Amino acid sequence: MDFVPDMAKNLLIVESPAKAKTINKYLGDDFKVLASYGHVRDLRPKEGAVDPDHDFRMDYELIEKNVKHVDDIARAAKVADSIYLATDLDREGEAISWHISEILKQRGLLEDKETHRVVFSEITPRAIKEAVAHPRKLSHDMVDAQQARRALDYLVGFNLSPVLWRKVQRGLSAGRVQSPALRMIVEREEEIEAFVPREYWTVEAKLAHEDGEFSARLVKLNGKKFEQFDLTNANDAHAARDALLKAAGGRLVVGDIQSKQRQRRPAAPFTTSTLQQEAARKLGMATSRTMRIAQGLYEGVSLGGEGNVGLITYMRTDSTHLSNEAVAELRQTIEREFGRQGLPEHAMVYKTKSKNAQEAHEAVRPTSALRTPKSVAAFLTPDQLKLYELIWKRAVACQMKPATLNTVSVEFPCGGDAAFRATGTTVVDPGFLAVYEEGRDAKSDEDEESRKLPALKIGEAVPLADIATDQHFTEPPPRYSEASLVKALEEYGIGRPSTYASIIQTLLSREYVILDSRRFKPTDVGRAVAKFLTAHFTQYVDYDFTAKLEDELDAVSRGEEEWRPLMAGFWKPFKALVDDKMETVDRSEATGARLLGDDPKTGKPVSVRLGRYGPYAALGDKDSDEKLKFASLLPGQSMHTITLEQALELFKLPRELGKDADGEEISAGMGRFGPFVKKGALYASIKGEDSAYTITLERARELIREKQELIANRVITDFGDGIQVLNGRYGPYITNGEKNAKIPKDREPKSLTHDECKALIEAAPVRRGRGAFKKTVVKKAAPKKAAVKKVPAKKAVAKKSAAKKTAAKKTAVKKAAAKKPPRARPAVVAPDDTPPFDV
């Protein structure tokens, strides 16, 4: 049905349909509200879309999926008197408004029309009406900053990625902001690997007071302060314990008590970064999920009779500022919910640390603090409620009284030259702690102090139950979690609030990192990329350089710098370096190849390197050996940590297990899709606890029989010319090896004739991408297709299969993050150094 514009005098354009729906009811019949559905134009996805030789001219095109929405906007603009551009209030939003105005201008739709830019940080009737009543002009400084950012990212991607393809691995890409983030994760991994643990012992007195047991740690030994590495072995620790027990004589006497009150201030209201960190710590939410849920809360949730209501303010901000109205409402809520005793005399004020934070923007807060989590719970999903409650509590707590704590420290002398100390804290006035306490990534001294001690007096003797000595080892720094990575990115000035989630998502989707126990671990490909960029493009992955560039983009957005000189200053040295490295860098050095040592049996060198299918081990010297032996690393193995002994184990496959009853050989090996057993041209996957290294002949025969039965039952009809009716994973279907066709619901698969199947195949759509149908087709009648036919494959065949693999990998980047590492392939003997790996 064609779009018929309402005859509203004013057209207001926002980014999302949810926001349009919420705002539409606030403005009345004079306004028509339409959504752009995000960005409407982007750079053409081809080289030359940014032209450095012509003043960085940019070649934009409409985003295909949004053409319809742009046309709707254009038709509505044609009949409107005034146009209000009401996209988000950050640089991205400003750029979207500019793109929309440029499109309308090119179509001749802005002549004799007033165009206004309106911004708001919350979607409430008051905020929307206020914004529309006080519009402003488009900020070309903000647009320039966004264009410069987009152009920089484009130029880095289009020029640096081909260097990675040639020197490291096909299909890789580099980004201006995620590359320093990747370097951060890789350097942390290297710190962990290089870490040498040190042994140390702690000593604690276990005291049995009548009001409750507690412990005191050793703080003084042999007349001096007890340090972490004063006791580094069991003998010394046990000798110290014996001496302390003897000196104590079964009790410790209170020598001194220090008691002091201190105040703890509440944390500032949420910025984008702190919201992402707390949601990761307390709710286990990934940054992308946090932002997706927050976007929904901002755009509006249906609250029954109230209709759609925006529940939180704009969630992309680095400001901790709160409006006077918000503070007044927060104080009103505190008094209502927690009594006047929860209110400080004056409102709490928080200073924003970010250099570019705009104080006109607000922190992330509820649009109305009076709307408690309990009052809206029935209208929210569980995840929405959890995040709204987190935001509401943090905002309320930030305007409450500081908590008053009483900290007690008790000294227990032990003999003349040793002492123990017990610490504890009691809460005198909980203040904001009654509502909210900020999460932490690591334990601190406060954790020990938070326990309660019994009432003690100087000179009081407390029975000593025991003195415990415990062995410890220092631990390496932890891998980054989502929360700690966002915090580090913010501290280094890498990226901005709106980019943290996309940085993390990019690293995961490109499989440069994986999440292991919710911590980031670099893959071998990620390490190769980071090491290559750090070694050869040092300046461009340098934390200070990246932060300085962000500061310069901020300066452009404030109108303090021009964007084209900034681009020129970046581009000329960068392009010269790209051209130089494309010619001068050796590929084996770029991929991080390692020589592990020599094979004791053959004396040949064993190395590991990165190939087109991932990391692999090689046996032999490519310059002197005619035949090399290759084996992929197993899942969980890394080319940076694998030992010679572990690599040699990989070459034990394929294993000859023996013969089947018909005399045909059965072997076990490792392929692209995991371990398998093989009989002739038939392959059967090894599942569960079985391993290609240990599977028995009897078990292998079972797997072969199961696979034969599966194949026998899978073919319903075979017409002999490639057309088959098969039992598939999702039910029966027809295939000719190229296309798959559904079986009509009213037909029995067995009853289909050859002509009917041929007609259904011809009418079936061709599926694009990843060769999915070829994968599902049961050319099981000819299993040779699914199997590696002979070990010494020919060069041409290897190149063909490698190309297919690369293509598949390219499309796979959109898959979800926590993927398993690629499965290993069998060790094979190759006639030259090309298949099945790059060397």
C-alpha positions in Angstrom: 0.0 0.0 0.0 1.4 3.4 -1.0 2.4 5.9 1.8 -0.3 8.6 2.3 1.1 11.5 4.3 -1.1 13.0 7.0 -1.7 16.7 6.4 0.1 17.6 9.6 1.9 21.0 9.4 5.0 19.7 11.2 7.2 16.7 10.5 9.4 15.5 13.4 12.0 12.8 12.6 13.6 10.5 15.2 15.8 7.4 14.8 13.6 4.5 16.0 10.0 3.5 15.5 9.6 2.9 19.3 10.7 6.4 20.0 8.3 7.7 17.3 5.4 5.9 18.8 6.1 7.3 22.3 6.6 10.9 21.1 3.7 10.9 18.7 1.1 11.0 21.5 2.9 14.0 23.2 2.7 16.5 20.3 -0.9 16.3 19.0 -2.4 16.5 15.5 -0.1 19.3 14.3 2.9 16.9 14.2 3.6 13.7 12.3 6.5 11.7 13.8 8.5 9.4 11.6 11.5 7.2 12.2 14.7 7.1 10.1 15.5 3.6 11.5 19.0 4.6 12.4 21.6 5.8 9.8 20.2 6.6 6.4 23.5 7.1 4.4 26.9 5.7 4.7 30.1 5.7 2.7 30.0 3.5 -0.4 31.5 0.1 0.6 34.3 0.3 -1.9 37.8 1.7 -2.2 37.8 5.4 -3.0 34.7 6.4 -1.0 37.0 8.8 0.9 39.3 10.6 -1.5 42.4 12.1 0.2 43.5 13.7 -3.1 40.4 15.8 -3.3 40.2 17.3 0.2 38.9 14.0 1.7 35.7 14.2 -0.4 33.3 11.5 0.8 31.0 9.5 -1.5 27.8 8.6 0.4 24.9 6.4 -0.7 21.6 5.5 0.8 21.6 2.4 3.0 19.5 -0.1 1.1 17.4 -1.4 4.0 16.4 2.2 4.8 15.5 3.5 1.3 11.8 2.9 2.0 11.9 4.9 5.3 13.8 7.7 3.6 11.1 7.8 0.8 8.4 8.0 3.5 10.2 10.9 5.2 10.5 12.7 1.8 6.8 12.3 1.0 5.8 13.7 4.4 8.4 16.5 4.1 6.8 17.6 0.8 3.5 18.5 2.4 4.9 19.8 5.8 5.5 23.4 6.6 8.3 22.8 9.1 10.7 19.9 9.7 12.1 19.1 13.1 15.2 16.9 13.2 15.0 15.1 16.5 17.6 12.4 16.3 19.9 11.5 19.3 21.8 14.3 21.0 25.3 12.9 20.4 27.6 13.2 17.3 26.0 10.1 15.7 22.5 11.7 16.1 23.7 15.0 14.8 25.2 13.3 11.7 22.0 11.4 11.0 20.0 14.7 11.1 22.6 16.3 8.7 22.3 13.3 6.3 18.5 13.5 6.3 18.6 17.3 5.7 21.1 16.8 2.8 18.9 14.1 1.2 15.8 16.4 1.4 17.8 19.3 0.1 19.1 17.2 -2.9 15.4 16.3 -3.7 14.4 20.0 -3.5 12.1 19.5 -0.5 13.6 22.2 1.8 12.8 25.3 -0.2 10.6 27.7 1.7 10.5 25.4 4.7 11.8 25.9 8.2 14.2 23.2 9.4 14.9 22.9 13.1 17.2 20.8 15.2 15.7 19.6 18.5 17.5 17.6 21.2 16.3 16.0 24.5 17.9 13.6 27.0 14.6 12.0 28.1 11.4 11.1 26.4 8.8 12.7 28.6 6.0 15.1 27.7 7.7 18.0 29.5 11.1 17.3 27.8 9.7 16.8 24.3 7.5 20.0 24.4 10.4 22.0 25.9 12.8 20.8 23.1 10.3 21.6 20.3 9.7 25.0 21.8 13.4 25.8 21.8 15.0 24.4 18.7 18.5 25.2 17.5 20.5 25.0 14.2 22.4 21.9 13.1 25.9 21.8 14.7 28.2 21.5 11.7 31.1 21.2 14.1 29.6 18.0 15.6 28.9 16.7 12.0 32.4 17.4 11.0 33.8 15.5 14.0 31.6 12.5 13.1 32.6 12.7 9.4 36.2 12.8 10.4 35.8 9.8 12.7 34.0 7.8 10.0 36.6 8.8 7.3 39.5 7.8 9.6 38.0 4.4 10.4 37.3 3.9 6.7 40.8 4.8 5.6 42.4 2.6 8.3 40.2 -0.4 7.4 40.6 -0.2 3.6 44.4 0.3 3.8 45.5 -1.7 6.8 43.4 -4.8 6.2 45.0 -5.7 2.9 48.4 -5.7 4.7 47.0 -8.2 7.2 45.6 -10.3 4.4 49.0 -10.6 2.7 51.2 -10.9 5.8 49.1 -12.7 8.4 45.9 -14.3 7.1 43.2 -13.8 4.5 39.9 -12.2 5.6 41.4 -10.3 8.6 40.6 -6.6 9.3 42.1 -3.9 11.4 40.3 -1.0 13.1 41.5 2.3 14.4 40.0 1.9 17.8 39.6 -1.9 18.3 43.3 -2.5 17.5 44.6 -0.7 20.6 41.9 -2.6 22.6 43.1 -5.9 21.2 46.7 -4.9 22.0 45.6 -4.3 25.6 44.1 -7.8 25.9 47.1 -9.5 24.3 49.6 -7.6 26.5 47.7 -8.8 29.6 47.9 -12.4 28.3 51.6 -12.0 27.8 51.9 -10.7 31.3 50.1 -13.7 32.6 52.3 -16.1 30.6 55.5 -14.4 31.7 54.4 -14.3 35.4 56.5 -16.3 37.8 54.6 -17.1 41.0 56.3 -16.5 44.4 55.6 -18.5 47.5 54.6 -16.7 50.7 53.0 -17.6 54.0 50.5 -15.8 56.1 50.0 -16.3 59.9 46.7 -15.8 61.7 45.8 -16.2 65.3 42.4 -17.9 65.9 40.9 -16.3 69.0 38.0 -17.8 71.0 36.2 -14.9 72.7 33.1 -15.7 74.6 31.1 -13.4 72.4 32.3 -15.1 69.2 35.4 -16.4 67.5 37.5 -14.0 65.3 41.0 -14.0 63.8 43.9 -11.6 63.9 46.7 -11.4 61.3 50.4 -11.2 62.1 51.7 -7.7 61.6 55.0 -7.7 63.5 57.7 -10.5 63.7 61.2 -10.4 65.1 60.8 -6.8 66.1 59.9 -5.5 62.6 56.9 -5.0 60.4 55.8 -8.4 59.0 56.0 -8.1 55.1 54.5 -10.4 52.5 57.7 -12.2 51.6 59.2 -12.5 55.1 58.1 -16.2 55.3 58.6 -18.0 51.9 58.8 -21.7 52.9 57.1 -24.2 55.1 60.1 -24.7 57.5 60.3 -21.0 58.3 56.6 -20.6 58.6 56.2 -23.6 61.0 59.2 -22.4 63.1 57.6 -18.9 63.4 54.3 -20.6 64.4 56.0 -22.6 67.2 57.8 -19.6 68.5 54.6 -17.5 68.5 52.6 -20.3 70.3 55.2 -20.5 72.9 55.3 -16.7 73.5 51.5 -16.5 73.6 51.1 -19.2 76.3 47.5 -20.0 75.2 46.2 -16.4 75.2 46.7 -12.9 73.6 46.2 -9.8 75.6 44.6 -6.6 74.1 47.4 -4.1 73.9 45.8 -1.2 72.1 42.4 -0.3 70.6 42.1 2.4 67.9 38.6 3.4 67.0 37.6 6.1 64.4 34.6 7.1 62.5 34.7 7.8 58.8 32.3 8.7 56.1 31.8 6.9 52.8 30.3 9.0 50.0 27.9 7.4 47.5 29.1 6.8 43.9 28.2 9.3 41.2 25.1 8.6 39.0 25.8 6.4 36.0 27.6 7.4 32.9 27.6 5.0 29.9 30.9 3.4 31.1 30.0 2.9 34.7 26.5 1.6 33.7 28.2 -1.0 31.5 30.7 -1.9 34.3 28.1 -2.3 37.0 25.7 -4.3 34.8 28.5 -6.7 33.9 29.6 -7.1 37.6 26.2 -7.3 39.2 23.9 -8.6 36.5 26.3 -10.5 34.3 25.2 -8.6 31.3 27.4 -8.1 28.2 27.9 -4.5 27.2 26.0 -4.9 24.0 23.0 -6.4 25.9 23.1 -3.7 28.5 23.0 -1.0 25.8 20.2 -2.8 23.9 18.0 -3.0 27.0 18.8 0.6 28.0 17.8 1.7 24.5 14.4 0.2 25.0 14.0 1.8 28.5 14.9 5.2 27.0 12.7 4.9 23.9 9.6 4.0 25.9 7.8 1.1 27.6 4.0 0.6 27.6 2.8 1.3 31.2 -0.8 0.2 30.7 -3.1 3.2 30.9 -0.2 5.7 30.7 0.7 4.4 27.3 4.4 4.4 26.2 6.7 6.1 28.7 10.5 6.7 28.4 11.8 5.4 31.8 15.4 6.5 31.7 17.4 9.4 30.2 19.7 9.1 27.2 22.1 6.2 27.9 25.1 7.4 25.8 26.8 10.0 28.0 30.0 10.7 29.9 28.4 13.3 32.2 27.5 12.9 35.9 25.5 16.1 35.9 21.9 16.0 37.2 19.3 18.7 36.4 17.8 20.7 39.3 14.4 19.2 38.6 15.9 15.7 38.8 17.7 16.4 42.0 14.5 17.8 43.6 12.5 14.7 42.6 15.3 12.4 43.9 15.2 14.1 47.2 11.4 13.9 47.3 11.7 10.2 46.6 14.3 9.6 49.3 12.2 11.4 51.9 9.1 9.4 50.9 10.9 6.0 50.7 13.6 6.3 53.4 12.5 9.2 55.6 14.2 12.6 56.2 17.1 10.9 58.0 18.3 9.7 54.5 18.6 13.2 53.1 21.8 15.3 53.3 21.4 19.0 54.1 22.4 20.0 50.6 22.1 18.2 47.3 25.2 16.1 46.3 27.2 17.5 43.3 29.4 15.3 41.1 32.2 16.6 38.9 32.6 14.9 35.5 36.1 13.6 34.8 35.8 13.4 31.0 37.4 16.3 29.3 34.7 16.5 26.6 31.7 15.8 28.8 28.9 18.3 28.0 27.3 19.4 31.2 24.1 20.1 29.2 23.9 16.3 29.0 22.8 14.4 32.1 23.9 11.2 33.7 21.9 8.1 33.1 18.9 8.3 35.5 15.2 7.5 35.8 13.1 10.1 34.0 11.0 10.1 37.2 12.5 8.9 40.4 9.0 8.7 41.8 8.4 5.8 39.4 9.9 3.0 41.6 11.0 -0.3 40.2 8.2 -2.0 42.1 5.6 0.3 40.5 6.6 -0.6 36.9 7.7 -4.2 37.5 4.5 -5.7 36.0 5.2 -3.9 32.6 8.9 -4.8 32.2 10.7 -8.0 31.1 13.0 -9.5 33.8 16.1 -8.0 32.2 14.5 -4.6 31.8 13.4 -4.6 35.5 16.9 -5.6 36.6 18.6 -2.8 34.7 16.0 -0.2 35.6 16.3 -1.1 39.3 20.1 -0.8 39.0 19.8 2.7 37.4 17.1 3.8 39.8 19.0 2.7 42.9 22.2 4.3 41.8 20.5 7.6 41.1 18.6 7.6 44.4 21.7 6.6 46.4 23.8 9.4 44.8 21.6 12.0 46.6 21.5 10.3 50.0 23.7 10.9 53.1 27.1 9.4 53.2 27.4 6.2 55.2 29.0 6.6 58.7 31.2 3.7 59.6 33.1 3.0 62.8 36.4 1.2 62.2 38.1 -0.6 65.1 41.7 -1.8 65.0 42.8 -4.0 67.9 46.5 -4.8 68.6 47.6 -8.0 70.4 51.3 -8.1 71.4 52.8 -11.6 71.4 56.0 -11.8 73.4 58.3 -8.9 73.1 58.9 -8.7 69.4 55.7 -9.9 67.6 52.1 -8.7 67.3 48.8 -9.5 65.8 46.0 -7.1 64.6 42.3 -7.6 64.2 40.2 -5.0 62.3 36.4 -4.7 61.9 33.8 -2.2 61.0 30.4 -1.4 62.3 27.8 0.7 60.4 26.8 3.6 62.6 24.4 5.2 60.0 23.9 3.3 56.7 23.0 6.4 54.7 23.1 5.5 51.0 24.2 1.9 51.8 20.5 1.3 52.7 19.9 1.5 48.9 23.0 0.7 46.9 26.7 -0.3 47.2 29.0 0.0 44.2 30.5 -3.3 42.9 34.2 -4.0 42.7 36.3 -6.1 40.3 38.8 -7.2 43.0 38.9 -7.7 46.7 40.2 -4.8 48.9 41.2 -4.2 52.5 37.6 -3.1 53.1 36.4 -6.7 52.7 38.5 -7.7 55.7 37.4 -4.7 57.7 33.7 -5.2 57.0 33.5 -8.0 59.7 32.2 -7.3 63.2 34.5 -7.7 66.3 33.3 -8.5 69.8 33.5 -5.7 72.4 37.1 -5.7 73.8 39.0 -3.7 76.5 42.7 -2.9 76.8 44.4 -5.5 79.1 41.7 -8.1 78.3 43.1 -11.6 77.8 41.5 -13.6 74.9 42.0 -17.4 74.7 44.1 -18.4 71.8 42.6 -21.5 70.0 45.4 -21.9 67.4 47.8 -20.1 65.2 47.3 -21.0 61.5 50.0 -20.8 58.8 48.8 -20.8 55.2 50.8 -21.2 52.0 50.0 -18.8 49.1 51.4 -18.0 45.7 51.3 -14.7 44.1 48.9 -14.6 41.2 49.2 -13.0 37.8 47.0 -10.0 36.9 43.6 -11.3 35.9 42.4 -11.3 32.3 40.0 -8.4 31.4 36.4 -8.9 32.1 33.9 -6.7 30.1 33.6 -4.4 33.2 37.4 -4.1 33.6 38.1 -3.7 29.9 35.5 -0.9 29.6 37.1 0.8 32.6 40.6 0.5 31.1 39.4 1.8 27.7 37.9 4.8 29.5 41.0 5.4 31.6 43.3 5.3 28.5 40.9 7.5 26.5 40.3 4.9 23.8 36.9 5.2 22.2 34.0 7.1 23.6 30.8 6.0 25.5 28.9 5.0 22.3 31.8 2.9 21.0 32.7 0.5 24.0 30.0 -2.1 23.2 30.9 -2.1 19.4 34.6 -2.4 20.1 34.0 -5.5 22.3 31.5 -7.0 19.8 34.0 -6.5 16.9 36.8 -8.3 18.7 34.5 -11.2 19.5 32.8 -11.5 16.1 36.2 -11.4 14.3 37.4 -14.2 16.7 40.4 -12.1 17.7 39.3 -12.9 21.3 37.1 -15.4 23.0 35.3 -15.3 26.3 36.7 -17.8 28.7 34.9 -17.9 32.1 33.6 -14.4 31.2 37.2 -13.1 30.7 38.8 -12.1 27.4 41.4 -14.4 26.0 43.1 -13.6 22.7 43.1 -16.3 20.0 46.3 -17.1 18.0 44.9 -15.0 15.1 44.2 -12.1 17.5 47.7 -12.3 18.9 49.3 -12.4 15.5 47.3 -9.3 14.4 48.2 -7.4 17.7 51.9 -8.4 17.5 52.1 -7.4 13.8 50.4 -4.0 14.3 52.4 -3.3 17.5 55.7 -4.1 15.7 55.0 -2.4 12.4 52.3 0.2 13.1 53.4 1.1 16.6 52.1 4.7 16.6 48.7 3.7 15.4 48.0 1.2 18.2 49.7 3.3 20.8 47.3 4.2 23.7 48.4 7.8 24.0 48.3 8.4 20.2 44.7 6.9 20.0 43.6 9.0 23.0 45.2 12.1 21.5 43.3 11.5 18.2 40.0 11.2 20.2 40.8 14.5 21.9 41.4 16.1 18.6 38.0 14.8 17.3 36.4 16.2 20.5 38.1 19.6 19.7 36.6 19.5 16.2 33.1 18.8 17.7 33.6 21.9 19.9 34.6 24.1 16.9 38.2 24.5 18.1 39.9 22.6 15.2 39.3 22.0 11.5 38.7 18.4 10.5 40.5 18.4 7.1 44.0 19.4 8.5 43.5 16.7 11.2 42.8 14.2 8.4 45.8 15.3 6.4 48.1 15.1 9.4 47.0 11.5 10.0 46.8 10.3 6.4 50.2 11.1 4.8 52.5 9.3 7.3 50.0 6.5 7.7 49.8 5.8 3.9 53.6 5.9 3.5 54.0 3.4 6.3 51.3 1.1 4.8 53.1 1.1 1.4 56.4 0.4 3.0 55.2 -2.5 5.2 53.4 -4.1 2.3 56.7 -4.7 0.6 59.2 -5.1 3.4 57.7 -7.4 6.1 58.4 -11.1 6.0 55.3 -13.2 6.3 56.6 -15.9 8.7 57.7 -13.1 11.1 54.3 -11.5 10.8 52.4 -14.6 11.7 54.6 -15.2 14.8 56.1 -18.5 13.7 58.0 -20.4 16.4 60.7 -23.0 16.2 60.0 -25.5 19.0 63.1 -27.8 18.5 64.0 -31.0 16.7 62.1 -34.3 16.5 64.3 -36.8 18.4 63.5 -39.6 15.9 64.1 -37.8 12.6 66.2 -34.8 13.7 63.9 -32.6 11.6 62.8 -29.2 13.0 59.4 -28.8 14.5 57.7 -25.4 14.2 54.3 -23.8 14.7 52.8 -21.0 12.6 49.6 -19.5 11.5 48.0 -20.7 8.3 44.8 -20.0 6.4 42.9 -22.5 8.6 44.4 -21.4 11.9 47.5 -22.4 13.9 49.3 -25.6 12.9 52.6 -27.6 13.6 55.0 -28.5 10.8 57.6 -31.3 10.8 60.5 -30.6 8.5 62.3 -27.8 6.8 60.5 -26.3 3.8 63.8 -25.2 2.2 65.4 -28.7 2.3 62.6 -31.3 2.7 60.6 -32.5 -0.2 57.8 -33.7 2.0 56.6 -31.8 5.1 54.2 -33.2 7.7 51.5 -30.9 9.0 49.0 -31.1 11.9 46.5 -28.6 13.3 46.7 -27.6 16.9 43.9 -29.1 19.1 41.2 -27.0 20.5 42.6 -25.1 23.6 46.2 -25.3 22.3 48.0 -22.1 21.4 51.0 -21.7 19.1 52.4 -19.3 21.7 52.5 -21.8 24.6 52.6 -25.3 23.0 55.7 -27.3 23.8 57.8 -29.6 21.5 56.4 -32.7 23.3 52.8 -31.6 22.8 53.5 -30.8 19.1 55.0 -34.2 18.5 51.9 -35.8 19.8 49.9 -34.2 17.0 51.8 -36.1 14.4 50.7 -39.5 15.8 47.5 -39.2 13.7 46.2 -40.8 11.6 46.3 -44.0 13.6 45.8 -47.4 12.0 43.4 -49.3 14.3 43.1 -52.6 12.4 40.7 -54.3 10.0 37.0 -54.6 9.9 35.3 -58.0 9.4 35.5 -57.6 5.6 39.2 -57.0 5.7 39.1 -53.2 5.1 41.4 -51.0 7.1 40.0 -48.7 9.9 41.9 -45.6 11.0 41.4 -42.7 13.4 42.3 -39.1 12.6 41.5 -35.4 13.2 39.7 -33.4 10.6 38.3 -29.9 10.0 35.2 -30.8 12.0 36.9 -32.8 14.8 38.1 -36.4 15.4 36.9 -39.2 13.2 37.2 -42.9 12.3 37.5 -43.9 8.7 36.9 -47.0 6.7 37.6 -46.7 3.0 35.7 -43.5 1.9 33.4 -43.5 4.9 34.0 -41.1 7.8 32.3 -41.2 11.2 32.7 -38.5 13.8 34.1 -39.4 17.2 31.9 -37.9 19.9 31.8 -37.6 23.7 34.7 -38.9 25.8 36.3 -40.9 22.9 39.5 -39.6 21.5 41.3 -40.2 18.2 44.4 -40.9 20.2 42.9 -43.7 22.3 39.8 -45.1 20.6 39.8 -48.9 20.2 39.1 -50.9 17.1 35.9 -52.3 18.6 34.5 -48.8 19.4 35.5 -47.6 15.9 33.6 -50.5 14.3 30.5 -49.5 16.3 30.8 -45.9 15.0 31.2 -47.1 11.4 28.2 -49.4 11.7 26.1 -46.5 13.1 27.1 -44.2 10.3 26.3 -46.9 7.7 22.8 -47.3 9.1 22.3 -43.6 9.1 23.3 -43.4 5.5 21.1 -46.4 4.6 18.1 -44.8 6.3 18.8 -41.3 4.9 18.2 -42.1 1.3 14.4 -42.4 0.7 14.6 -42.5 -3.2 17.6 -42.2 -5.5 16.7 -41.5 -9.1 20.3 -42.2 -10.3 20.8 -38.8 -12.0 21.8 -36.8 -8.9 18.2 -36.2 -7.8 17.4 -37.7 -4.4 14.7 -37.7 -1.8 16.4 -37.7 1.6 15.7 -37.7 5.3 17.3 -34.6 6.7 17.9 -33.0 10.0 14.6 -31.2 9.8 12.6 -33.8 7.9 12.5 -35.2 4.3 13.5 -33.0 1.4 14.6 -33.2 -2.3 18.1 -32.3 -3.6 20.1 -32.4 -6.8 23.4 -31.5 -5.2 23.0 -27.8 -6.0 19.5 -26.9 -4.7 17.2 -28.2 -2.0 13.4 -28.3 -2.3 10.6 -28.8 0.2 8.2 -31.7 -0.1 4.5 -30.7 -0.4 2.7 -31.3 2.9 0.1 -33.5 1.4 2.5 -35.9 -0.2 4.4 -39.0 1.1 8.1 -38.6 0.3 8.3 -42.1 -1.1 5.4 -41.5 -3.6 7.1 -38.6 -5.4 8.0 -39.3 -9.1 11.2 -38.2 -10.8 9.3 -35.6 -12.9 7.7 -34.1 -9.8 11.0 -33.9 -8.0 12.6 -32.3 -11.0 9.9 -29.7 -11.2 10.1 -28.9 -7.4 13.9 -28.5 -7.7 13.6 -26.1 -10.7 11.1 -24.0 -8.7 13.2 -23.9 -5.6 15.1 -20.7 -4.8 18.9 -20.7 -5.1 20.3 -20.1 -1.6 23.2 -17.6 -1.4 26.2 -17.6 0.8 28.3 -20.2 2.6 27.4 -23.0 0.1 24.9 -24.1 2.7 23.0 -26.4 0.4 26.1 -28.2 -0.8 26.8 -28.9 2.8 23.4 -30.4 3.6 23.2 -32.4 0.3 23.6 -36.1 0.9 25.9 -37.0 -1.7 26.4 -39.6 0.9 25.9 -42.0 -1.8 29.2 -40.7 -2.9 30.9 -39.9 0.4 34.1 -39.1 -1.4 32.9 -35.5 -1.6 32.7 -35.0 2.1 36.0 -36.6 2.8 39.6 -35.7 2.1 40.2 -38.2 -0.6 43.9 -38.9 -0.4 46.5 -37.5 2.0 48.9 -36.1 -0.6 46.5 -33.7 -2.2 47.4 -31.9 -5.4 48.3 -28.2 -5.3 45.3 -27.1 -7.4 42.8 -29.0 -5.3 44.3 -27.5 -2.1 44.0 -24.0 -3.4 40.4 -24.6 -4.4 39.4 -25.9 -0.9 41.3 -23.1 0.7 39.4 -20.5 -1.2 36.1 -22.1 -0.2 37.2 -22.1 3.4 38.1 -18.4 3.2 34.8 -17.5 1.7 32.9 -19.4 4.4 35.0 -17.7 7.1 34.2 -14.3 5.8 30.4 -14.8 6.1 30.8 -16.3 9.5 32.0 -13.1 11.2 28.5 -12.2 12.1 28.2 -15.2 14.4 27.8 -14.8 18.1 30.8 -14.3 20.2 31.7 -17.2 22.4 32.6 -19.6 19.6 34.7 -22.7 20.0 38.2 -22.6 18.4 38.3 -24.2 15.0 38.7 -28.0 15.0 42.1 -29.5 14.1 42.9 -31.4 10.9 44.9 -34.6 10.6 48.6 -34.7 10.3 49.3 -35.2 6.6 52.3 -35.6 4.4 52.3 -33.1 1.6 54.3 -33.2 -1.7 55.2 -29.6 -1.4 54.9 -26.7 1.1 51.5 -25.4 0.0 48.6 -27.7 1.0 46.9 -27.8 3.4 48.4 -24.7 5.1 50.1 -21.5 4.2 53.8 -21.6 5.2 
